[in-house]
Amino acid sequence: MDSGATTTIQGEQFIGAEAIFEPLFQELKSSTKASEKNCRDVAMRIAVEVDRICNESKRIQASGSLEESARTLSKHRLDQCLRYYKLGSNRGRIELHSTLSAIVYRYINPPQKQLSYQGRLTIIEDFLQSFYLETLNAFRRETQTSSTYRPQTLLELAEYMAFSERYGKRRIPLPGRQQQLIILRAQTFSQQQPLETCVDIEQAAEGGGSDSDGFWEDPAVQQLRTTMATQPEPEPEEETLRSVVTEELMSYLEERQQSDCADYFALRLQDLSAQEIETILGLTARQRDYLQQRFKYHLIRFALLHRWELVHEWLEADLHTNLGLTPFQWEKYLQKLDPKQKSLLELKQKGQTDEKIAKALGLSMAQLQKRWFKILEQAWEIRNSLVSGSRASTHE
């Protein structure tokens, strides 16, 4: 864009899409394998959008730097598009889905329902499918493409995914504040969810009796039968255990009224950066660090006390495998235990119940749990110690 690209009419500056188009077109040609026509179409759509924003924005008009704003905005749009292009069709969809899921997770909370972590993910999946359809219609409308337009090439798909992310993050002015569009949609969707319906699973599977007139016409029953008939193949054992551990940890946090820790954990599962988590949760860096430490405290309590057997089975570090330690580490570990700790460990390995162990060692249940926590903690530290010469477990 040269200095002659803008015109002034009645005191207002205007910039044409043609002046924005050429740099976009050349960059798409050099950075993608798309056809020239494909690059031209996408570049022109981006240029028209940037032109409209720059010419309609009072802030940009008042800044007096229309060309610089157009250059910055077009580069941002182009970089977003190329990022999804480089990710490819599959990874790009996963990235977009994860980004939007993390934003709406806190707001998908249907009334009168106590959802598990997995249950909330299911509703988020349903919500996002409808949101993607809304986004496609918005894309058609704003780019003035046909009502039947669908992305056909990888570049067009990248353009659409970049638009979807921006569309979801749009700030909608409300009285006294602004809110992202996708959050408003998620809140509305959540409130519109129907109340739970009780269905007899055995009757749905086997068939109703003589007194079940109208039973099969119930939409809830039909949905249940469809789901039962199309159950996917069982997950691999490791993935199943991982899901169970995740759901149990979520329930553990919610039972202890640690909903902010549960939200933090959900965002960590999305592999978001600290800065992204701070933005989504509305926290300062210091507040996020405090929340992280509090989550770590509850995580350790869960893993070493509340559900230690489940967690250690998933980590392949249960009692049958010497708590996941190598022979060398196991010998080193046993040397650090005092006689009472060794007795407790031996009784645990023999499968004795906590009640019998407590009686045999003359301990209260609270004392027993405290000692066992310390035993597991020492093994945990050895497994994750860089000094031990072995890599830390990828699960931990």
Beta strands, then each sheet from edge to edge (+ up, - down):
strand 1: 6-9
strand 2: 12-15
strand 3: 171-174
strand 4: 177-180
sheet 1: 1+ 2-
sheet 2: 3+ 4-
end
